[in-house]
């Protein structure tokens, strides 16, 4: 039985059925694409967090260098104390960065989770 031999009622049901199937397929594709976008946003969030942390570490390292130079020229003990305090801060930040790094190809490095850090 061909489509042209069907009554108008059968053709209408067939057409609306095809539209429903097409709509469901489109909705399933949209859900799949949204999950892919969510994964990409998670990766970009982690990259952004790491970039912010790198900039903070770089600023602390510059402040440490300035404090060392100030101590070298002026023999200012407060400058050395500030440098030691910032060195402790940078050391902790670098330890945290080593534990929380980006996964390669979606696999967390050497058994580490990308959301939790071990203490």
Secondary structure in CASP SS format (residue, H / E / C, confidence):
PFRMAT SS
TARGET T0000
AUTHOR 0000-0000-0000
METHOD secondary structure of the structure
MODEL  1
X C 1.00
X C 1.00
X H 1.00
X H 1.00
X H 1.00
X C 1.00
X C 1.00
X H 1.00
X H 1.00
X H 1.00
X H 1.00
X H 1.00
X H 1.00
X H 1.00
X H 1.00
X H 1.00
X H 1.00
X H 1.00
X H 1.00
X H 1.00
X H 1.00
X H 1.00
X H 1.00
X H 1.00
X H 1.00
X H 1.00
X H 1.00
X H 1.00
X H 1.00
X H 1.00
X H 1.00
X H 1.00
X H 1.00
X H 1.00
X H 1.00
X H 1.00
X H 1.00
X H 1.00
X H 1.00
X H 1.00
X H 1.00
X H 1.00
X H 1.00
X H 1.00
X H 1.00
X H 1.00
X H 1.00
X H 1.00
X H 1.00
X H 1.00
X H 1.00
X H 1.00
X H 1.00
X H 1.00
X H 1.00
X H 1.00
X H 1.00
X H 1.00
X H 1.00
X H 1.00
X H 1.00
X H 1.00
X H 1.00
X H 1.00
X H 1.00
X H 1.00
X H 1.00
X H 1.00
X H 1.00
X H 1.00
X H 1.00
X H 1.00
X H 1.00
X H 1.00
X C 1.00
X C 1.00
X H 1.00
X H 1.00
X H 1.00
X H 1.00
X H 1.00
X H 1.00
X H 1.00
X H 1.00
X H 1.00
X H 1.00
X H 1.00
X H 1.00
X H 1.00
X H 1.00
X H 1.00
X H 1.00
X H 1.00
X H 1.00
X H 1.00
X H 1.00
X H 1.00
X H 1.00
X H 1.00
X C 1.00
X C 1.00
X C 1.00
X C 1.00
X E 1.00
X C 1.00
X C 1.00
X E 1.00
X C 1.00
X H 1.00
X H 1.00
X H 1.00
X C 1.00
X C 1.00
X C 1.00
X C 1.00
X C 1.00
X C 1.00
X C 1.00
X C 1.00
END
